[in-house]
Amino acid sequence: MAVEDKKSLRIYVVAFALVVMAILVSVKLFNIQWVEGDSYRRLAKERTVNDSVIPANRGNLYSSDGSLLATSVPNYTVRFDAVAPKEKDFQQFVGPLSVSLEKMLGGASEDYEKKLRNARRGNKRFVLIAKGLSYPELMELKSFPLFKLGPYKGGLIVKQKIVREHPIGKIAERTVGYERVDEDGEVLYVGVEGAYAEYLKGKDGRHMMQKIAKNQWKPISDVNEVDPVDGYDVISSLNVYIQDIAHHALLKQLEYYEADHGCVVVMETKTGYVRAISNLGRATDGSYYETVNYAVGESQEPGSTFKLAALVAMLEDGKVDTAQVYDTNGGKVKFFGKTVEDSHKGGYGKISLARGFELSSNTVLTQALYNSYKNDPKDFYKRLDAFGITHRLGVSLKGEGMPAFLRPDDKRWSKLTLPWMGFGYGLKLTPLQTLAFYNGIANNGELVRPLFVQEIKGWDKTIKKYDKEVINPKICSPGTIKQVKAIMQNVVKKGTASKLYSPNFSMAGKTGTAQVNYGKGKTNGEMYYSSSFVGYFPADEPQYSCIVVVHKPHVAKGYYGADVAGPVFRRIAQKIFTDVPSTNKVQQLDKNIKKQEQLYAAYYDKENKNKSNIMPNMLGMAGMDAVAMLGNMGLKVEIKGSGKVKKQSLSPGQSIRKNQTVILELS
């Protein structure tokens, strides 16, 4: 009996334990299902389903003449989930699918079928089919046998990537710019792309992705949870034709003088629209690339181009008269033990202030400025402040350099500061800031802000327009304007820039040559210079202002502004306002090109002027070249797409008339 009691006790203990375990399991299941169920379901979903972002298509960036400067192109990678299709569907369609892939992608259909069958046997779920497909190619591929069944039944996996392309290549690359995330996760905003990113980038969409293997995901359905909204288009102020002229004119001069870097800006006088801007720096292999926006961001001592601001200040304050005579003292004048020299040995004798400016006499301008403001230098700075030249212009592009002026209350101020400013030392300005002041003179005293964008556009409406922005409506009196305009015209006619003079078109401006390393002595036994020319054209009714700066030209080949920078200015003015064909051979950044010069010559040869009334055959020509040539023929050009011309609305050989519109479709 005792033995049976023990057995019964064991049975009860085991039964009790089982009941307790059942209760605990039930409690746990209840807890998982009802108490913690939501969190577990959420965790499972996070591990197997992902809410993926669909990047919005970035808006296009256009030039003012309608040429495409930057565009977003969708790029697709297609993979195959070999496990997804049913066996019946796979066996039925794998052969026809392989034949379709052969026709589209090349290769042999047998190889495609072997690849797909091996993937099926190996239960592979992420087999690469093709990458770098365009949208039309993707649509065609989606219609193929098996793939047209969709992601679940057909195993089609599509991943989209947006690629930013620049149809005109490296030209104006820094000004076109970008919005990019660096290796530290910081967003970099450069150029127009960066400055107007809020309009260009649009709004991202969302779609659900399901995990099918380690680090491998595919869309749950073909329908997005939230569709992306494309960004707005931005119409820049750049003109492709003028940009091309400016770029190649600068490049040619940099290459000849083996300069470190240089920049050129062409601005529309009345509006402030920047029609061309090129910034080229020398690489180790001797080629030139756009890496830094020198025109906007590089503050440096301007040298003699600052003499205009000094002259205008003195005239406005009634300190001098342009007929006032100064003695150049054999080309050397001393201030507090330091000597100011003219570039012309022996000086110019006794000459007027106007003639001193035309010849860029350092001795004349330093004497005039020092004598005018030596008793109260603050008056000079008050006048500069009134001009608006001592502050940033406030342009839309990021990175504008800060003007630097030593004032009388600055600890670094010395007795030499004032006279040294008479020939552009002891202060710093960016090329664009210098240009803005000269443009103000050309614009009859109205100082306008340089603009890089004209309009923000949606599909069928204008979102925002950027019209002329006036910084200072009157920097000086009409009388002063009249005097300095005449003097700057004489700089080209009979002054330091007389080599640039042409009876065919008028220009006005000022040469500048600044020693870069004067405070540090010679570097590697050489003196370094910054050569510049700034002015406007035509001289009588200015339409454009322009500045050219060439930094560190090879001294043995030349370094004066009239020789190094002046020819770039002249070439730009000449090509814009004359029909004279150019025979200059200019080089692009990565290859020699003669096509555009030959095209211009072919249609503007004096012996064949009738050709300018005939529509040429543009098929196969690069879009930028076509726009430039047709624009020079007086046609209005509308562009669709990017790349090379595949279709033109006016047939080759057809008679054309000025201002007629031609539509070019690009591949």
Secondary structure, 3 states (H helix, E strand, C coil): CHHHHHHHHHHHHHHHHHHHHHHHHHHHHHHHHHHCHHHHHHHHHHHHEEEEEECCCCCCEECCCCCEEEEEEEEEEEEECCCCCCHHHHHHHHHHHHHHHHHHHCCCHHHHHHHHHHHHHCCCCCEEEEEEECHHHHHHHHCCCCHHHHHHHHCEEEEEEEEEECCCCCCCHHHHCEEEECCCCCEEEEHHHHHCHHHHCCECEEEEEEEEECCEEEECCCCCCECCECCCEEEECCCHHHHHHHHHHHHHHHHHHCCCEEEEEEEECCCCEEEEEEEEEECCCCCEECCCCHHHHCCECCHHHHHHHHHHHHHHCCCCCCCCEEECHHHEEEECCEEEECCCCCCCCEEEHHHHHHCCCHHHHHHHHHHHHCCCCHHHHHHHHHHCCCCCCCCCCCCCCCCEECCCCCCCCCCCHHHHHCCCCCEEECHHHHHHHHHHHHCCCCEECCECEEEEECCCCEEEECCCCEEECCCCCHHHHHHHHHHHHHHHHHCCCHHHCCCCCCCEEEEEEEECCCCCCCECCECCEEEEEEEEECCCCCCEEEEEEEECCCCCCCCCHHHHCHHHHHHHHHHHHCCCCCCCCCECCCCECCHHHHHHHHHHCHHHHHHHHECCCCCCCEHHHHHHHHHHCCCEEEEECCCEEEEECCCCCCECCCCCEEEEEEC
